[in-house]
Each structure stands twice: as C-alpha cells, then as structure tokens.
C-alpha cells in the first residue's frame, strides 16, 4: 500500500502542469541543492533535470541572489513560513516571469518552489 501511494505521488509530481523544484538545504540554510525537478519545470525552463539534480540553485540559476529568490528560500528554511513571490523580475524557470510562485518548507529539511 505504501509503494502504491509513493508511485501515485510520483506520477502526480511528474504529470502536474505546475513547475516544481525541491531542494535539500545546507545545514546553515545558505545553499540549496536540487533533489527533484518535475517535467513541467523542465519544459518551462528548457533545462533537463539532469542539469539540475545534485547542483546548487545558484549554479543552475545564477540570478537567484540578485532577484531575491535565494534569500526567500533562506527565510523559508530558517522558519516555518510560506513565502509568496509575486511579480518578480527573475523567472523561477528562466523563461517565464514568476508571477505567482511560492516557497514552502517540508518535513525532513526540504524546501519546495512551485510556479
């Protein structure tokens, strides 16, 4: 039953229309490594997940610090809040404007961004 549930969640993650990236933060919440990147994110950004998984967000998206996205992830990591990122000039997935994205902290010290 647990495996079925995991398979269903994985299928949902892969086939949803929203772009979603999950990160594993460093112990001090200063860096974030991609550990999941769904198909919609790949399509929006035109970046294969092989180029994201295991890499720091700053290495994949060099503009995240300048646009405030990295600081938003840090704030989420250090607290239990959800941050709405509205009308940012930095596109969450480089191609699109990030007009309605959110950053959320999950259990097991993971952070998630969705668009």
C-alpha positions as a printed NumPy array, in Angstrom:
array([[  0.   ,   0.   ,   0.   ],
       [  2.849,   2.388,   0.813],
       [  4.551,   1.653,  -2.523],
       [  1.299,   2.318,  -4.379],
       [  0.93 ,   5.604,  -2.567],
       [  4.528,   6.59 ,  -3.383],
       [  4.023,   5.657,  -7.034],
       [  0.831,   7.734,  -7.171],
       [  2.571,  10.755,  -5.647],
       [  5.499,  10.408,  -8.044],
       [  3.12 ,  10.229, -11.022],
       [  1.27 ,  13.31 ,  -9.747],
       [  4.561,  15.206,  -9.324],
       [  5.744,  14.28 , -12.81 ],
       [  2.48 ,  14.983, -14.615],
       [  1.219,  18.149, -12.925],
       [  1.121,  21.317, -15.034],
       [  2.866,  23.428, -12.376],
       [  6.637,  23.579, -12.419],
       [  8.009,  22.25 ,  -9.133],
       [ 11.556,  22.025,  -7.806],
       [ 12.58 ,  20.514,  -4.477],
       [ 15.803,  21.348,  -2.683],
       [ 17.893,  19.942,   0.143],
       [ 19.294,  22.895,   2.131],
       [ 22.757,  23.004,   3.666],
       [ 22.919,  22.827,   7.474],
       [ 23.093,  26.628,   7.746],
       [ 20.407,  27.236,   5.076],
       [ 22.817,  29.164,   2.858],
       [ 22.869,  26.774,  -0.113],
       [ 20.183,  24.657,  -1.759],
       [ 20.792,  21.553,  -3.86 ],
       [ 18.141,  20.388,  -6.317],
       [ 16.851,  16.937,  -5.413],
       [ 13.712,  16.89 ,  -7.589],
       [ 12.617,  18.805, -10.68 ],
       [  9.417,  17.835, -12.456],
       [  8.635,  17.594, -16.16 ],
       [  6.724,  20.907, -16.205],
       [  9.783,  22.666, -14.741],
       [ 11.966,  21.106, -17.442],
       [  9.583,  22.312, -20.143],
       [  9.172,  25.815, -18.705],
       [ 12.897,  26.304, -18.319],
       [ 14.026,  24.197, -21.253],
       [ 16.569,  22.674, -18.872],
       [ 16.785,  18.886, -18.482],
       [ 16.604,  17.673, -14.895],
       [ 20.   ,  16.017, -15.366],
       [ 21.424,  19.561, -15.403],
       [ 19.733,  20.432, -12.1  ],
       [ 19.671,  17.389,  -9.785],
       [ 22.522,  17.48 ,  -7.279],
       [ 23.532,  21.033,  -8.191],
       [ 23.175,  24.258,  -6.214],
       [ 20.371,  26.561,  -7.282],
       [ 22.904,  29.413,  -7.698],
       [ 24.892,  27.308, -10.175],
       [ 21.854,  26.473, -12.298],
       [ 20.161,  29.888, -11.989],
       [ 22.932,  32.468, -11.446],
       [ 20.47 ,  35.342, -10.973],
       [ 18.63 ,  33.947,  -7.935],
       [ 20.591,  36.006,  -5.393],
       [ 20.181,  39.305,  -7.257],
       [ 16.441,  38.835,  -7.598],
       [ 15.75 ,  37.827,  -4.013],
       [ 14.775,  34.213,  -4.647],
       [ 17.771,  32.784,  -2.78 ],
       [ 17.023,  34.969,   0.25 ],
       [ 13.369,  33.854,   0.138],
       [ 14.488,  30.211,   0.247],
       [ 16.799,  31.007,   3.155],
       [ 13.956,  32.662,   5.072],
       [ 11.701,  29.668,   4.473],
       [ 14.454,  27.262,   5.531],
       [ 15.059,  29.111,   8.807],
       [ 11.374,  29.287,   9.701],
       [  8.09 ,  27.529,   9.061],
       [  6.621,  30.17 ,   6.812],
       [  5.371,  30.084,   3.261],
       [  6.526,  32.957,   1.086],
       [  4.585,  34.142,  -1.941],
       [  6.856,  35.508,  -4.661],
       [  4.801,  37.929,  -6.71 ],
       [  5.826,  39.933,  -9.758],
       [  9.485,  39.048,  -9.513],
       [ 11.68 ,  40.071, -12.421],
       [ 13.588,  36.819, -12.001],
       [ 11.869,  33.954, -13.63 ],
       [ 11.676,  30.884, -11.419],
       [ 12.204,  28.826, -14.523],
       [ 14.399,  31.236, -16.506],
       [ 11.932,  31.516, -19.406],
       [  8.74 ,  32.664, -17.647],
       [  8.095,  35.555, -15.286],
       [  7.47 ,  34.305, -11.78 ],
       [  4.094,  35.963, -11.234],
       [  2.595,  33.537,  -8.759],
       [  5.194,  31.305,  -7.137],
       [  5.568,  30.154,  -3.576],
       [  8.351,  28.751,  -1.421],
       [  7.451,  26.253,   1.288],
       [  9.38 ,  24.205,   3.849],
       [  8.631,  20.49 ,   4.052],
       [  9.493,  17.983,   6.726],
       [ 12.969,  16.466,   6.609],
       [ 14.527,  19.886,   5.88 ],
       [ 13.463,  20.071,   2.254],
       [ 12.277,  23.235,   0.553],
       [  9.966,  23.368,  -2.439],
       [  9.305,  26.038,  -5.061],
       [  6.266,  25.911,  -7.257],
       [  5.037,  28.037, -10.126]])
